[in-house]
Every structure is written in structure tokens, then in C-alpha cells.
Amino acid sequence: MQILIPVHLFNHYVLYVFNMESKKLSVLDSLNTEDPLGESRFTRHDKIKIMVSQCVMECMRLASPGWNMDILNWDFETVENIPEQQNG
């Protein structure tokens, strides 16, 4: 099972993919440049993944009592070689 969470960042969307079976969080970001605050995509995702992961963990605990995984300890990847948007 995968949980897909779209997140709007400034001028584009990013997709966070939580793979519940392999315990892996993947981020698909079509904007391969700095954001308006001057942060690289790696820096911005280090911050955002904590917030999004905490929300997913709380939802899983509410939906499935007894669920107790720490997503923050899962493998994390920023997926490379995806189409890049040109209007960012």
C-alpha cells in the first residue's frame, strides 16, 4: 500500500509517496532549482518531510489503533530523473 500526499510549495506541487510495505518515503519534485527563499530542494524536503510524516503517522494511529511505526526512521529518497517543469 502507498499513501500519496501532494504538497503545494510556493509555485509548484511536490508528491510525497509513503510506501507502507517497504517503509520508504519518496519525494517527486519537478522543480530542480532553488525555491523563492533560496533553499535547494534537498533542504526544503528535509524540513517538510518531518511535518508531512507526522501528519501521516497521526492519521494512521487514528485509522488503525495499535499502529505504531516511526516514519521518520524510514528510508528517504528524492527521486531523480523525473520530468522537470520549466516555469518555476
Secondary structure, 3 states (H helix, E strand, C coil): CEEEEEEEECCEEEEEEEECCCCEEEEEECCCCCCCCCCCHHHHHHHHHHHHHHHHHHHHHHHCCCCCCCHHHCEEEECCCCCCCCCC
